[in-house]
Amino acid sequence: MADPTAPPTPPVPLAALLAREDLGLRQIAGPDARTAGTAVQWVHTSEMADPYPYLLGGELLLTAGVHLTDPTGPAAYLDAYVTRILAAGGAALGFGVAPVHDTVPRALAEACDRYGLPLVEVPPRTTFSGVARAVWRLMAEARHAELRRVTEAQQGLATAAARPDPVPAVLRQLAARLGGAAVLYGPDGAELQAAGQARDAARDALRELTAVVRRPAPAAPASAADTAGATHLAAYALGGGRGFALGVATERREPGDHTIAGAAVVLLSLLTGEHQGASEAARSAALVRLLIGAPPEETGLLLGSELWTVVHARGERTPLAAAALAAALGTGLVDPRDDDDVVRLLVPAGQEVTATDGWTLGVAAPAAPGDLPAADARAARALRRAEATRQPLVRHHENGLAALLAPEEADAHARVLLAPLAGNEALITTLRTWLSLHGSWDRTAVALGVHRNTVRQRITRCAALLGADLDDPDVRMELWFALSRAS
């Protein structure tokens, strides 16, 4: 039987289609759909004597039997017809009663029984388009249920990752969601943590499978799959090339399982980061010292002498989304703070920061540990610029006029110039956005989510408070420079 090319929608059990009373379908031959687990991935209608060239696999093939001019003729013709459907990967045959035939030909039912093709009788009141519509509706319902299951599982995993014992909590949550066992393996192949139940033979096979993904890069694949008897096995390499792996063993495989396991891989990659060695231990110590009041220069020594890139990101602020962003940027140092809607990350300077779907990024130039507070302010300005110009990523660069002035002098000038606007964040934000968009009222209104008249009123107010002509390009240049210095 040919391997069907599966569509991006979950298959529909033939038994679910037979259970629809409005269709009135009845299986009359072939293996029982309820026990055989027959699934339908498409619906196709054909009156061809040989439908093989037109089938992709997984179809419920519907026919009115126009090609059966002599339904009581030689059985060899019907045998060939049924075997060709099976050879193409067809899931089942639906035969429409009327207008060509009053009943399903007995010889066709016998051929389906001989070769194991489910045969379904379609009553005269049910149109083929009605059957197809029912299949698409069942597919949509299954897809919705799959998305809901994945979303709930991701939320459960994210909650587990926030517990005091995050690694075993994530493994327990994953095992419960997939209905099997989840095991974390160390670089030496030893089980570090486990949750759920699996047969001993399956556990042994799972350990061997994880050895495939624990091989040194680039030889190791990101994931691998196998079976041990009736148990489905999957192994995933955890990020960073450190030899850690996640193994999953389940008695059944359902749509969405791989996505759920992928979310657990992201979380476990971050949670196992503490095992990376002395450098990571030093960084953890630096964070602890900061929390208990150590001066930044002391923690800077613990963070190392290398440069770091500060990134500000705005997007979907959930723990899982922030963890996925950190994994994409190649860092475990991420702070999804609760006091605003910005995620902050520290990325090693040698790690390239690129645009990421679903996020708007502001990136500061690499800075030494002692200069990270200033870099944080520059990343914030870059993010505001990215949002104002609707770009997925903006990098902050100190060049031009800013490079010619001492930072202290530039900051003092900015404070004096913008003093009339001090404390009015709405006016400052509006002025910065309006200048970045070259004085466009409409684009500024869209960027800020306010009415264009509100923008006009705020800019007029800024001009009055500053005592400046905002139509003068020299004034605009000076204000833009001052705003770029404001944190």
C-alpha positions in Angstrom: 0.0 0.0 0.0 1.3 3.5 -0.9 2.2 5.9 1.9 -0.4 8.7 1.8 0.9 12.2 1.8 -0.9 13.6 4.8 -2.6 17.0 4.6 -2.0 19.7 7.3 -5.3 18.7 9.1 -6.0 15.8 11.4 -7.6 12.7 9.8 -11.2 11.9 10.5 -12.1 8.5 11.9 -14.4 6.7 9.5 -16.4 5.5 12.5 -17.1 9.2 13.4 -18.5 9.7 9.9 -20.7 6.6 10.2 -22.0 7.9 13.5 -23.5 10.9 11.8 -27.3 10.2 11.7 -27.9 13.0 9.3 -25.8 11.2 6.6 -27.3 7.7 7.1 -24.1 6.0 6.0 -23.8 2.3 6.6 -20.7 0.0 6.4 -21.6 -3.2 4.6 -18.2 -4.8 3.9 -14.5 -4.8 4.8 -12.9 -4.5 8.3 -15.1 -2.9 10.9 -14.1 0.8 11.0 -14.7 1.0 14.8 -12.1 -1.7 15.6 -9.7 -1.2 12.6 -9.3 2.5 13.3 -9.8 3.5 9.7 -9.1 7.2 9.1 -10.1 9.5 6.2 -7.8 12.3 5.1 -9.6 13.4 2.0 -12.8 12.9 0.0 -12.6 12.2 -3.7 -15.4 11.4 -6.3 -14.6 9.4 -9.4 -16.4 7.2 -11.9 -13.1 6.1 -13.5 -12.7 2.3 -14.0 -9.1 2.8 -12.6 -9.0 5.7 -10.1 -5.4 4.9 -9.1 -3.7 7.8 -11.0 -6.0 10.3 -9.3 -5.6 9.3 -5.7 -3.1 10.7 -3.2 -3.8 8.2 -0.4 -6.1 8.3 2.6 -9.2 9.1 0.5 -12.8 8.1 1.0 -13.5 7.4 -2.6 -17.1 8.1 -3.6 -18.7 6.5 -6.7 -22.2 5.9 -8.1 -20.9 2.9 -10.0 -21.3 4.4 -13.5 -18.3 2.3 -14.7 -20.0 -0.9 -13.4 -22.0 -1.6 -16.6 -22.3 -5.3 -15.6 -22.3 -5.6 -11.8 -22.9 -9.3 -12.1 -20.0 -9.8 -14.5 -16.6 -11.5 -13.8 -15.2 -11.0 -10.3 -11.8 -10.3 -11.8 -12.8 -6.8 -12.9 -14.0 -5.9 -9.3 -11.0 -7.5 -7.8 -8.7 -5.3 -9.9 -10.8 -2.2 -9.1 -10.6 -2.8 -5.3 -6.9 -3.7 -5.3 -6.0 -0.6 -7.3 -7.8 1.6 -4.7 -5.8 -0.1 -2.0 -2.6 0.2 -4.0 -3.1 3.9 -4.2 -3.6 4.1 -0.4 -7.4 4.6 -0.4 -8.9 4.5 3.0 -12.5 3.4 2.1 -15.0 3.2 -0.7 -18.4 4.9 -0.6 -21.0 3.6 -3.0 -24.0 5.8 -3.8 -27.3 4.0 -4.2 -29.2 5.7 -7.0 -29.5 6.9 -9.6 -27.4 4.2 -11.4 -27.8 1.2 -9.1 -30.7 0.4 -6.7 -28.4 -1.6 -4.3 -24.7 -2.0 -3.8 -23.5 -4.9 -6.1 -23.0 -8.0 -4.1 -19.9 -8.9 -6.0 -18.3 -5.5 -5.1 -19.0 -6.2 -1.4 -17.4 -9.6 -1.7 -14.3 -8.1 -3.3 -14.0 -5.5 -0.5 -14.3 -8.3 2.1 -11.6 -10.4 0.3 -9.1 -7.6 0.2 -9.9 -5.6 3.3 -11.3 -2.4 1.9 -14.1 -0.8 4.0 -17.2 -0.4 1.8 -19.8 2.2 2.9 -23.4 2.5 1.5 -24.5 6.1 0.7 -28.3 6.4 0.7 -30.1 8.2 -2.0 -31.0 11.2 0.3 -27.3 11.9 1.0 -25.3 13.8 -1.7 -21.6 13.2 -2.2 -21.0 16.9 -1.5 -22.9 16.5 1.8 -20.5 13.7 2.7 -17.5 15.9 1.8 -18.8 18.8 3.8 -19.3 16.6 6.8 -15.7 15.4 6.5 -14.3 18.9 6.3 -16.4 19.9 9.3 -15.1 17.0 11.4 -11.6 17.9 10.4 -12.1 21.5 11.5 -13.5 20.3 14.8 -10.5 18.0 15.3 -8.1 20.8 14.4 -9.7 23.1 16.9 -9.6 20.4 19.6 -5.9 19.8 18.8 -5.0 23.5 19.0 -6.9 23.8 22.3 -5.0 20.7 23.7 -1.7 22.1 22.6 -2.4 25.6 24.1 -3.5 24.1 27.4 -0.5 21.8 27.5 1.9 24.8 26.8 0.3 26.7 29.6 0.6 23.8 32.0 4.3 23.3 31.1 5.0 27.0 31.6 3.3 26.9 35.0 5.3 23.8 35.9 8.6 25.6 34.9 7.8 28.3 37.5 7.6 25.9 40.4 10.4 25.5 43.0 11.3 22.1 41.4 10.9 23.1 37.7 12.6 20.1 36.0 10.7 17.3 37.6 7.5 19.4 37.5 7.9 19.9 33.7 8.5 16.2 33.2 5.5 15.3 35.2 3.3 17.7 33.3 4.7 16.4 29.9 4.1 12.8 30.9 0.5 13.5 32.0 -0.3 15.5 28.8 1.1 12.8 26.5 -0.1 9.9 28.6 3.2 8.1 28.9 6.7 8.6 30.3 9.1 11.5 30.1 12.8 11.0 31.0 15.7 13.5 31.2 19.1 12.0 30.3 22.5 13.5 31.1 25.5 13.7 28.8 26.6 10.3 30.0 23.2 8.7 29.2 22.2 8.3 32.8 18.6 9.1 33.8 18.6 12.3 35.8 14.8 12.7 36.3 11.8 10.7 35.1 8.0 10.9 35.3 5.2 8.6 34.1 5.2 4.9 33.4 6.7 2.8 30.6 7.6 -0.8 30.2 11.2 -1.8 31.0 11.9 -2.8 27.4 10.6 0.6 26.2 12.8 2.4 28.7 15.9 0.5 27.5 15.0 1.3 23.8 14.4 4.9 24.7 17.9 5.2 26.3 19.4 3.8 23.2 17.4 6.2 21.0 18.5 9.2 23.0 22.1 8.3 22.4 21.5 9.2 18.7 20.6 12.9 19.6 23.3 13.1 22.3 26.1 12.7 19.7 28.3 15.8 19.2 27.1 18.3 16.7 26.7 18.5 13.7 26.4 14.7 13.5 23.5 14.5 15.9 19.9 15.2 14.7 17.6 17.4 16.7 15.2 14.6 17.3 14.7 10.9 16.5 11.7 8.5 16.6 11.3 4.7 16.9 9.0 2.1 18.3 9.4 -0.7 20.9 6.6 -3.1 20.3 3.4 -1.0 20.6 5.2 1.9 22.4 6.0 5.0 20.4 9.4 6.5 21.3 10.8 10.0 20.6 14.1 11.6 21.7 15.0 15.3 21.6 18.3 17.0 22.0 18.3 19.9 24.5 19.7 23.2 23.3 23.3 24.2 23.6 25.0 21.0 22.4 25.7 20.0 26.0 24.6 16.3 25.6 21.3 16.5 27.6 18.3 14.8 26.0 14.6 14.3 26.6 13.0 11.0 25.9 9.3 10.3 25.6 7.5 7.0 25.5 3.8 6.7 24.8 1.3 4.0 24.0 -0.5 6.1 21.5 0.5 9.0 19.2 -1.9 11.9 18.7 -1.8 15.1 16.7 -0.1 17.8 18.6 2.2 15.5 20.6 5.3 16.7 18.8 4.4 20.4 19.4 3.8 19.8 23.1 7.1 18.0 23.4 8.8 20.8 21.5 7.6 23.3 24.1 9.0 21.1 26.9 12.3 20.9 25.0 12.6 24.7 25.0 11.8 24.9 28.8 14.1 22.1 29.7 16.9 23.5 27.6 16.8 26.7 29.7 16.3 24.9 33.0 19.3 22.6 32.5 21.5 25.6 31.7 22.8 25.6 35.2 24.8 22.5 34.3 26.8 24.3 31.7 29.9 24.6 33.9 31.9 27.1 35.9 31.1 30.0 33.7 27.4 29.6 34.2 27.8 29.1 37.9 29.7 32.4 38.1 26.9 34.2 36.3 24.4 32.7 38.7 26.5 33.9 41.5 26.6 37.4 39.9 22.9 37.6 39.9 22.7 36.5 43.5 25.2 39.2 44.5 23.2 41.8 42.6 20.1 40.8 44.5 21.8 41.2 47.9 23.2 44.6 47.0 26.7 44.0 45.6 28.1 46.9 43.4 27.8 46.3 39.6 31.6 46.4 39.2 31.9 43.4 41.5 29.3 41.4 39.6 30.9 42.5 36.4 34.0 40.5 37.2 31.8 37.4 37.8 30.0 37.9 34.5 33.4 37.9 32.8 35.3 40.5 30.8 33.5 39.7 27.5 31.0 42.0 25.9 27.2 41.6 26.1 24.4 42.7 23.9 21.3 44.0 25.6 18.0 43.3 23.8 14.6 44.7 24.5 11.7 42.8 23.0 7.9 43.4 22.8 5.6 40.6 21.7 3.6 37.8 23.4 4.5 38.1 27.0 4.0 34.6 28.3 6.8 32.6 30.1 6.8 30.0 27.2 7.0 32.7 24.5 9.8 34.5 26.4 11.7 31.2 26.8 11.3 30.4 23.1 12.6 33.9 22.2 15.6 33.3 24.5 16.3 30.0 22.9 16.1 31.5 19.4 18.6 34.2 20.3 20.9 31.7 22.0 20.8 32.8 25.6 19.5 31.7 28.9 19.6 35.2 30.4 16.1 36.5 30.0 13.9 38.7 32.2 10.2 38.8 31.4 9.4 41.5 34.0 5.9 42.0 35.3 6.2 45.8 35.7 6.0 46.5 32.0 5.4 44.6 28.7 9.0 44.4 27.7 11.2 41.3 27.8 14.9 42.0 28.4 17.7 39.7 27.4 21.5 39.5 27.7 23.1 37.9 24.6 26.8 37.2 24.3 28.3 39.7 21.9 29.5 37.0 19.5 25.9 35.7 19.1 24.1 37.3 16.2 20.7 38.9 17.1 18.2 38.6 14.2 14.6 39.4 13.7 12.2 36.9 15.2 8.6 36.3 14.2 6.1 37.8 16.6 8.6 40.1 18.3 9.8 43.7 17.9 13.4 44.0 19.0 15.6 46.9 20.1 19.3 46.0 20.2 22.1 48.0 21.9 25.7 47.9 20.8 27.8 45.3 22.7 28.9 46.6 26.1 31.1 45.5 29.0 29.4 44.4 32.2 30.0 47.7 33.9 28.3 49.6 31.0 25.2 47.4 30.9 22.9 50.0 32.5 23.7 52.5 29.8 23.3 49.7 27.1 19.9 48.9 28.6 18.7 52.5 28.1 20.0 52.4 24.5 18.2 49.1 23.8 15.0 50.8 25.1 15.5 53.7 22.7 16.1 51.3 19.8 12.9 49.4 20.7 10.9 52.7 20.6 12.4 53.5 17.2 11.5 50.0 15.9 7.9 50.4 17.0 7.6 53.9 15.6 9.0 52.9 12.2 7.2 49.4 12.2 10.5 47.5 11.8 11.0 44.1 13.4 14.5 45.0 14.6 16.4 48.3 15.1 20.0 48.5 16.3 21.2 51.4 18.4 24.4 53.0 17.1 26.4 55.8 18.6 27.7 57.7 15.6 27.6 61.1 14.0 27.1 64.0 16.4 26.7 61.7 19.4 30.1 60.3 18.9 31.7 63.7 19.0 30.4 64.7 22.4 31.2 63.5 25.9 28.2 61.5 27.1 28.0 63.6 30.3 27.8 66.8 28.4 25.2 65.4 25.9 23.0 64.2 28.7 23.2 67.5 30.6 22.2 69.4 27.4 19.3 67.0 26.8 18.0 67.5 30.4 18.1 71.3 30.0 16.4 71.3 26.6 13.7 68.9 27.5 13.1 70.2 31.0 9.7 71.9 30.1 8.4 68.4 29.1 9.7 66.7 32.2 7.2 64.3 33.8 4.8 64.3 30.8 5.6 61.0 29.2 2.7 61.3 26.7 4.2 64.5 25.3 7.7 63.1 25.2 6.6 59.8 23.5 4.5 61.7 21.0 7.3 64.1 20.1 9.8 61.3 19.7 7.5 59.3 17.5 6.4 62.3 15.4 10.1 63.3 14.8 11.1 59.7 13.9 8.3 59.6 11.3 9.3 63.0 9.8 6.3 64.9 11.1 3.6 62.6 9.7 0.4 63.1 11.6 -1.3 60.0 10.3 1.6 57.6 10.8 2.3 58.9 14.3 -1.4 58.5 15.2 -1.3 54.9 14.0 2.0 54.1 15.8 0.6 55.5 19.1 -2.9 54.2 18.6 -4.5 57.6 19.0 -6.5 60.0 16.9 -4.5 62.3 14.5 -6.1 65.3 16.2 -4.7 64.1 19.5 -1.2 64.1 17.9 -1.7 67.6 16.6 -2.8 68.9 20.0 0.2 67.2 21.8 2.8 68.6 19.2 1.3 72.1 19.5 1.6 71.8 23.3 5.2 70.6 23.0 6.0 73.6 20.8 4.4 76.0 23.3 6.2 74.5 26.3 9.6 74.4 24.5 9.1 77.8 22.9 10.4 76.4 19.7 9.3 76.3 16.0 9.0 72.6 15.3 8.8 73.3 11.5 12.5 74.4 11.7 14.7 71.5 10.7 17.6 72.7 13.0 15.2 72.7 15.9 14.0 69.2 15.0 17.6 67.9 14.7 18.5 69.3 18.1 15.3 67.9 19.8 15.9 64.5 18.2 19.5 64.5 19.5 18.2 65.4 23.0 15.5 62.7 22.9 18.0 60.1 21.9 19.9 60.8 25.1 16.8 60.6 27.2 16.2 57.1 28.8 
